[in-house]
Amino acid sequence: MILWGPPGVGKTTLAYILSQNLELPFYSLSAINAGVKTVREVIEKAKNSGRKAVLFLDEIHRFSKSQQDSLLGAVENGTIRLIGATTENPSFEVISPLLSRCQVYILKSLEKSQLEQLLQRAQEYYQEQHQLKLHFKETDALFRISGGDARKLYNAIELVVGTYKEETKKIEFTNKQVSELIQKNLATYDKKGEMHYDVISAFIKSIRGSDPNAAVYYLARMIEGGEDVKFIARRLLILASEDIGNANPNALLLANTCFDAVSKIGWPESRIILSQTTVFLANCEKSNSTYMAIKKAQKMVAQTGDIPVPLHLRNAPTKLMKQIGYGDNYQYAHDHKDNFVDVEFLPEKIKGSAFYIPGHNAREQQDAKKIAERWKGKY
C-alpha cells in the first residue's frame, strides 16, 4: 500500500501500528538515506527468514525509477509486503508497475476536532510526566500554525513549554503569546524541515504577486534546503496555467519545457533553468480567468446535474440515432463565413451562462472583443 498525505497526519504512525499488530518481520527504511543495496539486503533477509516480511519505505517519492524497480520482484512474488509513505502524488512519483501492485490510501490534514484531541493528550502528558499544567485559553494561533499537521502542533507546544517551564508550573497559551514566540524562534520550530510547505507557498505567492526578486529568494531557499527539483518545477507548471493562463499562453509552454529539462538534468544545473522560468513567470501579466471558468462550470454541473446535450450536437453513429434526430440541423462552422455560425451550444436550461470572463490584460481583451463581436452580448 501507499500512504499519501501531507506531513504530520500519521503515515509513519500507521505503519508502526501495523508493525505492532502483524506477527511478521518488519523493516523500516527512509528513501532519503537508503539505496538499492539496503533494499536488497532487506529482501535477502526476508527470503532467508522464510516468512513474508513487511517493508515500510518512508519518502518513497525520493527513490529514483531504478531504485523503485529493485522492489518490483520482491513485491510481485510476495517476499515483502510494501508500505510506502509519500507527501507527493504517487501518480507522478511512483513507477506504474509498482503503483499497479499497491492500494493508495489518501490521508488528509487533521481537522479541528482531532487537533483538540491532541491538545488534551499534551495536557495529560505534561501533567503526568513533568507535573506541568497546560491551559489552552486560546487555540486559533496553534491551529493556524499547525495547518492540520500534528508534528507542527506539538513542536509549537514544546517551544512554548520550553520557554516558560522554568518560571511556572502552570503555562497559559494565548494567540498573541504563541504567534510572537513562533516568529522569534522559526529556526528552532523548523529544525526538522517543516517549513517545506511554508516556503513553497511564499514562492508561489511571490510569483503570483509579480515580484521576481522575492520569488528567486524563495527558490534559493528551496535549492539550499535540498528540495526535490521536480516538486518545484511541478508547482511552476500549475501556476503558469492557474495564475497566468491566457494572459500569456507562452508561460505554460515555458513551464512545461522547464519541467522536462530539469527532469533530465537534476541538480545543480537545474537551478539555472528554474531561475529563468521563475523570473519569466513573475514578470508575466497575470490572469486566473481560465481557472475561474472551470470552477464556475463545475459548480454549474454540480447544481444542474446531467442536463441532456442538445440534439443537434449529439453524435449519431447508428441509423436509429439518426432517425430520432441525433445530429439534425448541426451546422459545420467551417462551411460559414469566418468559420463561425451563431447557434446554441449550451443546453436550453443554462443558455447564456458565462463561465469564461476575460481578464483585464492585452491578450485576453482580444478574447473579450471576439466574444462580443461573435455573440452580440449573449455572454
N, C-alpha and C positions, 0 to 999 in steps of 0.2 A: 504494500500500500504506500501511497504518497500522501503525507500530511502537508497541506498547502495553506499558509496563512501568515499574517503579519507577525512581527516579533512579540514575544510575551503573552501569547494566547494559550500556551500549554502543549506545544508539539512534542518537545523533549519529555515533558512530564507524562504525557500519554504513553510514549514509548517506554518510559521507566515503569509505569503501572503495568503495562503488558509484560515487561520482563519479570516482574514480581509474581505474575499470575500464570505464566506459561512455564511448565516444567521442561524447559528446553535450554540448551546453552545459548547465552545471549551476549552478543558482541556489539560494542558501541564505538563508532568512528566519526570523525569530523572531516568532511571533504576539504577543509581548509588546510589541514596538515597531513592527510592520509593520501597515499598514492596507490598505483596498481599493485605494487609489491605488497603493501599492507593488506589490501583486499584479498590478494591471492593467498596470503598467509592465513587469513581468517577462513577462507574457503577450504584450504587444506586441513585446518584444524577440525572444521565441521565434518569433512569426509572421514577423517581418522577416528572421530568420536563415534561414528556410526549412527548419529542422531541428527535430525534436521535442526539446524541452528537458526536463530534469528539475528539478523544484522541490522542495526539501526545506523543509518548514514545521515548525519546532520549536514545541512547546507549542500544537499545533493546537486543543486544547480551549479555549484563551483567545480564539479567534475567535468572534465572535457569529454568529448564523444568517445575517444579511445578508452578513457578510464571507465566510462559507463558501459562500454562494450565488454569490459572484463567481468562485469557482473552477470551478463546475459546467460551464459551456460549454466551457472550455479542456480540462478533463479528458475530457469527453464526446467532443469531436472529435479528441482526441489531440495538441493543440498542446503541452500539457505532460503529463508523467508525474509524478504527485504522490507524494511520500513524506512522510507526516505522522508526527510523533512526539508521544506523549502519555503522561502518568502517570495519566490519568483514563480510566475505562471509556468507550470510543468509543460504545457503545450509548446513553449518556446525553449525550455531549458533541459528537458529530459528527452532522450532519444526515443523515437517512435517504437522500436521493438521492445524497449524496456517499459515504456508507458502503457503499451497494449497488454502487458502482463500484470499491470498494477491497477488497483482501485484507488481513485483520487478522492480524498476527503478534504473539503474546504472548511477551515477553521476561521471564524470571524472574530473581530476585535470584541473585547469584553464589554458587556452592557453595564449601565449604571448599577443595576441591582447586584451584578456579580462583583463589581468593584467594591460595593458596600460590604459584601461578604468578606472580601479580602481585608478591608479595614477592621472588621470585627476580629478576624484571625490575628491581625497585627496587634490589636489591643490585648488579646488573650496571651499572645506570645510574650510581649514585653512585660505584662503583669506577672506571668509565671516565671519567666527566665531572668528578668532583670529588676523586678519589683518597681517598674515604672508604669505610671498610669497615663495613657494617651487619651486626650479628649478632643474629638474632631468637631470643633464648634462650627467650622465652615469647611466644605469639601469641594467647592467648584474648582478652585485652583489645582488641587491634587488631581481631580478627574480630568481637567483640561490638559495638564502636563502629561498624564499617563497616556492619553489618546487610546484608551482601551487596552493598554499593554501592562500586564501585571508586574513585569520586571521594573518598568519605569515607575510605577506607583510605589513599589517597595523601596526602590532606590531613593525616591523623594522623601519617603517616610524616614529612612535610615539617615539621610542628610540632616533632616530637622532634629531627629533624636540625638544624633552625634553632636549637634551644635549646643543643645540645652541639657543633656543628661547630667553633666557635672554640676549644674546650678540648681536643679529641681527634680523632684520625683513625680511631678505632675506636669506634663507637656501639653499645651493647648495649641491646636492647629487652626490658623485663620488664613483666609485667602491672601491678605497682604503679606503676612509673615512668610508663607510658603513661596509666593511669587518672588519676593525680594531675595530669599535665600537661594533659590534655584538660579536666578540670574547671576548672582555673585559667585556661584560655585558650579558653573556649567561643566568645567573640566572634570571635577570630581563626579558630578552627576552622570557624566557621559563616559566614564572610564572604560566601559565595555562596548562602546560604539553605538549607543542607542540614538545618536543624533543623525544616523543614516537617513531617516525619513525627513528630519527637520532640514537638513542641508539640501536634499533634492527638492524639497518644497520651496526653499528660498531661491534655488537655482531657476526653477520653472517660473516662479513669480517675478523674478528679475527680468527674464526674457520677455514674459507677457507684458511687463511694465516698461519695455523698451530701454533697459539700462544695460548696455553691453559690458560696462566696467564691473558692475556687481555680478553679472552673470558669469564672467570669466573668473572672478574671485571665487565664487562658489564651485565652479568647475575645478579650479585648482585645489580647493579643499577636498573634493571627492577623489581627485587623482592622487594627492598625497596620502589620503586615507586608504588607498588600495581598493577603491570601488571597482566593481565589475564594469568593464568598458561597454559591454552590450546593454547593461542596465541604463547607463547614461544615454547611449545612442537611441534606445527604445523610447525613452522619455522625450527626446527631441523629436522623434518621429510622430509621436502623439500630438505634441504641442504644435508642430507645423500645420497640422490639419485643424486642431481644435481652436487655436488662438490666432492663426494667420489665414488659413483657408484660401478662399478665392481673392483675398486682398493681394496676395502674391502666390499664385499657384506653383512657382518655382521653389518655394520653401519646402513643399512636400518632396519634390524631386531631389533637392539637395540633401534633405534629412535622410531620405531612403538610400541615397548614394553613400552618405556618411555611415549609416548602419552597416551597409555591405562592406565598405572599406575597412572599418575598424574590426569587423568580424574576421577579416583576413589577416590583418596586421598585428593587432594586440598592442600591449604597452612596450616601450614608451612612446613610439612614433604616433600612436593614435591620438595623443593629446593635441597634436597639431591640427589634425582633421576635425576633432571635436571643437577646438577653439575657433577655427574658421566657421564652422556651422553655427556655433553658439552666437558669434558676433553677427553673422548674417541674419539669423532669425530675430535677434534682439532689435536690429535696425529695420526690420520689415514693418510695413503697415500692418495693423492688427485688425482682425475681424473674427467673431465667433458665430457669424450668421449661419453657416452650414451646420455647425454643431447644434445651434438652437433649432434649426429647421428639423433635424431628425428627432430631437427631443419632443418638439411640438407634434410631429407626425405620429410618434409612438404613443404620445398621450391621447391623441385623437383615436388611434386604433384601440387603445385600452378602453376608451369611453364608448365607442360605437361598435366594436366587435367586427366580425367579418361581413361587412356590407357587400352585397353582390357586385361584381365587376360589371359595368355597362356592357350590354350585348355586343355592341359594335367593336369593343376592344377584346373580346374573348377569342381564344384560339379555336379553330374548327377543324381538327384533324380527321373527323369521321363524317360520313354522309348525313347521319342523323343530326349531328350537331349543326351542320349547315342548314338542314331543313327546319330546325327550330329557331333559327335566327342568329346563331353564333357568327360573329364577324360581319353581319349585314351592315351596309352603309358605312363601313370603315373607309376613311379617305386617307390615301397614302400621301404623306406630306411632300414627298419628292415629285409628285405629279402637279404640284401647285407652285405659284409664283413665290420666289424667295424661300422655297421649301417649307412653307408654312400654310396651315389651314386652320381656321377658327372653329374648332369642335370642342365638345365637352369631354374631358378625360377623367374627371373625378366622378365618383358615384353621386347620384342626384341628391342624396341626403346631406352631403357635405360640400356640394359645389360652391366655388368661390372662396374656399378656405385657403388662406395664405400661410405657408409654413416657412418659406424662404423669404426673409426680409433683408435685402442687400444692405451691407454696411456702408458707413459714410467714408469711403475711400475711393480713389480714382477708378480702380479696376472694377469694383462692384457697382459703382454708379453707372458704369456701362451696362451691367446686367439690369439695373433698375430701369434704365432708358428703354432697353429692348423689351422688357416685360410690359412696360407701359404702352409702348407702340403696338405690340402684337395683341395684347389682351384688353386694350381700351378701358383700363380701370377696373377690370373684373377682379383682380387680386389686390 
